[in-house]
Amino acid sequence: MPRALDRPAHTHTNPSPARSKGSPAMAGAQGESNHNGVGDEGFAPKKEGFWVLYQGCWLRPVAVESVKLVQEQFQARPDDVLLVTYPKCGTTWLKALAFTITNRLLHPAAGDDAHPLLARHPQDLVPFLEMPYRQIQHPVAELEELASPRILSTHLPVTLLPPSVSGLGCRVVYLCRNPKDVLVSLWHFINKVNETYTIDKAFELFSKGESSYGPIWEHNLGFWKKSLSESDRVLFLKYDEMMAQPVEHVKMLAEFLRVPFTEEEVSRGVVEDVVHLCSFDKLKSVPVNSSGVSDWIGGVPMENSSFFRAGKVGDWANHLTEEMAKKLDGIVEEKLRGSGLTF
Ligand SMILES: Nc1ncnc2c1ncn2[C@@H]1O[C@H](COP(=O)(O)OS(=O)(=O)O)[C@@H](OP(=O)(O)O)[C@H]1O
């Protein structure tokens, strides 16, 4: 049995259950409509959007501070694995899968009433690197306490990752998604707490690349190119393909995480058990995910259920006009032209 399964390396990835829920990317936009005085200095709109351009990446001003601290303080380890996503591309799902795969000896995906996914939100089981709204002074101190091999999560583009991540050969699982579905997911999420973020506004800004951690095409391209030049270090996944073939992807993910499924596990249906436990319908139905409110993100409480909306491929068709879809497709195609990456 692979080494990483011999001990609960990832069961204590986050010492504080209520601490890390929610994507740091979302935090900023949620805060935009907040006037309760919590960190308002970080929410000042720049231009017509909500972000500043930091080293080619659109970030909330407060996120810039967090990113700088991560760059200065984060001590990568050679056996770290980073789950990297552009916001709303399936972070919650990927966290659940990576956690379940790597902890399956201690917590079988089926028949374990004490499985952490039944008691804790998936966002809490794999910590983010950058924390714009929490522990801004010491954003990475807790990460030092985690046992190796660590699984960590980030929305940072390849250009903003601390150099040691690449220098030490840390592996990266990158999950991307059709930008039209990303836009719609993002709009729903942010619009819950900021009514000024209408679909028209979201579309206008997103199409210009203005969105936390954007432009999305730069984010995608950065890791796409890495996955081509360093294929043993970067696993590039697409949400749509994972939805279509979850069993194959879970096997691939386990291989990459160096905890491949044994033949015996495969014959017992363990892969299917992992797929089922981490499926949208299952996770959405778990009380800790379907009710309650997460910790305060940028001063705004977020419902736990906000991370489980539709969970569909192509939901954009219900929210974008044909014209919008065509325009965004055209922009993305042009930006990705010649790279081999398509959506
Ligand atoms: N288990 C599972 N399977 C498939 N899809 C899932 C799953 N869990 C969450 N989702 C959908 O992922 C979208 C949220 O993206 P993220 O988790 O990346 O959000 S965040 O950036 O961390 O805030 C959001 O997409 P939309 O439904 O299109 O809004 C979620 O519903």
The ligand as an ORCA input file, in Angstrom:
! r2SCAN-3c Opt
* xyz 0 1
  N     -18.785     17.692     -6.007
  C     -18.941     18.539     -7.011
  N     -19.009     18.095     -8.286
  C     -19.178     18.962     -9.306
  N     -19.305     20.299     -9.161
  C     -19.220     20.792     -7.900
  C     -19.046     19.946     -6.789
  N     -19.028     20.714     -5.679
  C     -19.188     21.987     -6.078
  N     -19.321     22.032     -7.431
  C     -19.527     23.226     -8.261
  O     -18.285     23.921     -8.406
  C     -18.546     25.337     -8.482
  C     -17.845     26.020     -7.324
  O     -16.494     26.135     -7.678
  P     -15.336     26.200     -6.624
  O     -15.486     25.109     -5.653
  O     -14.081     26.280     -7.399
  O     -15.603     27.577     -5.885
  S     -14.493     28.442     -5.103
  O     -13.663     29.103     -6.119
  O     -13.719     27.570     -4.241
  O     -15.294     29.419     -4.334
  C     -20.036     25.483     -8.408
  O     -20.476     25.457     -9.757
  P     -21.899     26.016    -10.220
  O     -22.918     25.045     -9.718
  O     -21.852     26.029    -11.718
  O     -22.055     27.378     -9.664
  C     -20.435     24.252     -7.634
  O     -21.773     23.904     -7.745
*
